[in-house]
Amino acid sequence: MAKAMILAAGQGTRVRPLTKDIPKPMIPILGKPVLEYIIEHLARHGVKEIMINVAFMHRKIEEYFGDGHRWGVEIGYSYEGAYEHGDILPKPIGSAGGMKHIQDNSGFFDQTTLVLCGDAIIDLDIGAALHEHKHKGAIASVVALDVPLSEVKNYGIVVSDENGKIISFQEKPSPEEAKSTLASTGIYIFEPAALELVPSGKVYDIGSELFPLLVAKGLPFYAQNRFFNWIDIGRVTDYWTVLQRVLRGEIAQMDMPGKEVKPGVWVGLNTRIDWDKVHVEGPVYIGSSVRIEEGATIIGPSWIGHGCHVRKSATVVRSVLFEYTRVGAGMTFAEMVVSPRYCVDRTGHTAYVGDDSCALRWGDARGR
């Protein structure tokens, strides 16, 4: 089989404020971190040895996943940081640099290795991808996905010949300049020999440094054009869109937790809702210990995290409330992601609790 490397050392600046309190791979979807879906998928396909490189807020990842035994896998962590002025500071060393650091330490990557980003959910047929990689005798493969020409500007584009051998890359080209519509998904397959080309002790990136080197050396480096679901949370606006798709049931292997109390409405334990005095239109998930007061309206797709409190006559439309969010009486939150400290609309505009210029009122449901 293969080993796996999950890249999880980045800061997640483009998805702030979601990453103010948690690292990007821990962003929840249906109450479960993105990274958990990735680990479950690897386990399903028999990939049992997984290294994760970590940096920012690394303890949140390590404490949640531990040694991996709950998922039937083994997980190791490689911390990337530096000692400066008496403090340990996170300092990522690039995607290839992170792998080289592990390789120099233990030689862990001694067989075919699947490399994944820790912030995208996939349902890739891993067995088929590994088979094609081996069948072509590749030193490295990039799993790519065909995207509409109008969207090439959002991706790193892979240009290959008729056999799939990679000729060049284009970083976010305009539709007029694009030589292909194959987008790199950040899923790679490496042989140990590919890592021998990475310099030790340096910040070194897979996409911008190792890949051009493989092309320049004319090595057997291939693109795989596969069809699969690839759900990437690159920006806050992507997060809102992904959650809407998930709640509508468009994505396989994502089951609603809780009990379905009426069509399209799932509820956790210990909730306080007078169903005759509220209006709820599914798909809606209401987590455990949620209170919804009379006159409230919830229109799906919406997710109400555990411990939330929706006050009298408040309205929540196509939105996500993170755990312990209290929505003020009579307030309307439409197409938003709301936490006890901030709310973000679907365009990415953020407001914080106590901001006088914001007419909305909300807060933390944990205080009495």
N, C-alpha and C positions, 0 to 999 in steps of 0.2 A: 504494500500500500504506500502511502505517502505520509510525510509529516506536514505540519502547518505552522505558519508564522502569521500572527495577526498584528497589524500595525495600529498601535493605540497610544502613541506618545504625543500626538499633536495637541494644540491648544484649543482648537475649535472656535477660533475668533469669528468666523462667518456665521456661526449660529448663536452668538450672544443675543439675548441674555440667557438662553437655555443652558449655556455652559458656565454661568456665574458660580454655581454651587456644585456642579457635577462635570466630570470629563465627558467629552462628546460620545464615546461608546456606551455611556450609561444613560443616555437620553431614553426615556421610556416610550414604548409603543404597546398599547394594550396592557399597561402596567408592568411591562417587562423590558429590561434594557436591550437596546439594539444588539449589543455584543452577545447576549444570551441566545438570540436567534441564530447567530453565526456559529456559536459553539454547538448548539443542538444540531444544526445542519451538518457540521463536520462529523459529529458523533454518529449521525444516521448513516453517513457514507463510510464509516469505518476508519476515519482519521482520528487517532486516539492520542497522539503526542503533539501538544500545541505549545508553542512559545508565544508570549505576548510582550512586546516592548512597551514600557510605560514611562511617563514623566509627570505631567501635570495631574495633580489630585490622584496620584497612583494608588493610594490606599483604598480609595472608594472602589476601584476595580478589584484589587487584591482581596479585600475583605468580603466582597460579594461572591467572588468565584472560588476563592481558596485554591485547593490543589486540583479541583475539577471533578472530584469523585462523584458528586451529585449528578453529573451529566455522563458518567462512565468514561471520562477521559482523564489524561494527566496534563496539568497546566503548569508551566514555569513562567517566571517573569524576569525581564531584563530591564533594570532601572537605568534611565539615561539622565545624568545630572552632573553637577560640578560643585566643588567646595569653594565658596567665595566669601571672604570677609566673615568667616565664622559660621556661615549658613550653608546648608545643602540646598542648591537651587536646581529645578528641573532644566535640563539643557538637551533637547533632542539632537541626535547626530545624523539625521536623515534616514530615509527608509532602508537604503543599502548599507549605510554606516551602522545602523542598528543590527542588521543581520550579521555583518562582518564582526561586530563586537561579540556576538554570541558564538560565532564560528571560531574566532580566535581563542575564546575561553574554553570551549569544550568539544568543538568539532560536531556539534549537534546536527547540522544539516549534512548528514552523510548519505542521504538518498533523495529522491525526488521530493521537492517541497512546494506546497501550495501556499501562496502569499495572498492575504486578504486584508482589506482595510476594515478597521473596527467600527465603521460608521455607515455601513450599507448592508441591507438585508437582501439575500439572494436565494434563489431556489435552483441554482446551477446543478446540472448532472455532473458531479465531480468525477465519477468513474469514466464517463465518456470523454471528458476533457483530458484526464490523465492518459487515457488510451491513445487519443490523437497525438498528444505530446510525445509519447514514447514511439508510436508508429512512425512519426516523421524524424525521429532521432534528434529532437530539438535540445539545445542547451538551455533555451528559455522560450516560453510561450506567453503571449498576452491574450487573455480572453476578452474579446471585443463584442460589441453589440451594434447592430445597424440602427442608426438614428435618422430622423427626417433631416433633409438638407438644411431646413430652416433652423435646426437646433445645433448644428456643428460648432457654432461659436461658444457653446457652453462646455466643450469637451476637448480632451487631448485626442487627436485623430490619428489613426494608424493607417499608413499607406503600404500595401503589400502587392506582390506579383500574383500571377494566376495560381501559383502553388501555395500561396499564403505566406511566403517568405517576406519578412519586413524590409522595406526599402528605406522608409523615412517616417518621421513623425511631424505633425503640425499641431502646435499648441493653440487651441481655440481660434481656428481660422474663420474668416467670414465665409458665407455660403459661396461667394464668387471665387474665392481662393482655394476652397477645399478640394483636395485631390481624391477624397474618399469620404464615405459616410460611416466608417467603422470607428466607433468611440471606444477608447480604452476604459475598462470598467474598474481598473485598479485591482484586478485579479490576475495573478501571475503564477507561472509554474517554472521552477528553476531546478537545474541539476547542480550538484555541488561545484562543478567546474566554473559555473557562472560567478560564484562568489570569490573564486580565486582572482578574478579580475578587479575586485574592489580593494582599494588601498586601506590598510589598517589605520586606526586612530584618527580618521578624518571624517568630517561631515560629508556624506556622499548620498546622493539621491538616485533612486532606481530610474524614474522616468526621464529626468533631465541629464543624467550623467552615465549611468550604466548602460541604458538602452542605446544611446548614440554610439557608445564604444562597441557594443555587440554588432551594430550595423557596419561601423567603420572597419571592423576586423573581418566582416563577411561570414560570421559564424552562423550556424543553423538556428535562426531566431524567427519564430513563426507567430502569426496572428491566427486565432481561432474565431471564426464567426459563428457565435452560438445564439440560440433564442432562449431566453430565460427571463424571469422577473428580476430586476435589479433596482432596488429602492434605495436611492442615495439621498442622505439628508445633508446636502451641501449648504443650504441656506435656511433661515427660519421659515421662509415662505414654502420651501419644500416640505418642511415638517408638517405644516398645516395640511398641505395637499395629500401627503402620505397618510395622515391619520384619517382624513375623509375617505380615502380609498379603502383603507383597512376596515373602517367601521361599516362601509357599504358591502363588505364581504368580497372585495375584488381580488384579494391576495390569498393564495393557498397557504395552508399550514399555519394560519393565524386564527385560532379559535377564541371566541369570546369567553372570558371567565364568568363566574356567577351563574344564576339560575334565570332562565327565560320565563318571566312572570306573565308576559303577554307578547304577541308577535313583535319581534324587533326590540324588546326591552329586557335587558339583563340586569340583575340586581345581586349585590353581595350580601353579606350577613349584617344583622343589627342595623338595618336602615329605618328611618322614621319618615314615612311618606303617607299622607292621607290621599289615596288614589282618587277619591271622589272630588277632592278640592284642588287638584293640580292637573295641568295639561301636559302630557308627555307623548311626543311623536317619535317613534324609532327611526333608524337604529340608534339606541341610546344604551350606554352602560353606566350604571350607578354603583359605585364601589361601596365597600363595607362602611358602616357607621356614618353614612351620609344622612343629613337632615334636609328635607325639602318642605318649606312652609307653604301654607295655603295660598292659592292665587298664583303660584309660580308656574312658569311655562318653560318646558325644555323641548327644543326641536332638534332632531338628529340630522346628520350624524354628529353625536356629541358623546364625550367621555367625561364623567364626573368622578374624579379620583377619590380614594378613601378619605373619610374624615371631613369632607366638604360640607358646607352649610349654605344653602340657597335660601335667602330670606324672602319674606312675604312679597308676593306680586313681582318678583324679579323674573327676568326672561333670559334664557341662555339658548342661543341659536347657533348650530353648526360650530360648536366650540369645544375646547378641552380645558377642564379645570384640573390643575395638578393637586396632589393631596393637600388637605387642610386649607383649602381656599374658601373664604367666606365672601359671598356676593351680596352686596347691600340691597336693602328693600327697595323695590320699584326700579332697580337698575336693569338695563338691557346690555348684554354682552353678545355681540353678533360676530361670528367668524373670527374668533380670537383664541389665543392660548393664554391662559390666566394662571398665575401662581400667587401665593400669599404676598409676594413682594413686587411683582410686575405683571403687566399684561402686554401682549404683542398682537397687533392685528395682522391680517393675512398678507399685507404688503410689507410687513417687517417693522412697522412703526411701533416703538416701545414707550410705555408710560410706567412710572413707578408709583407705589403707594405714597400718598402724601403730596403728590405733584398737584399744586393748586390750579394749574392750567388744564387739568384733566377733569371733566365733569363726572367721570365714573367713580363709584365708591366701592372698594372691596378691601379685603385684608386677610388676616390669619385666623382660621377657625379654632385654633387651639386655646386661645385666651377666652376666658369667660367674660 
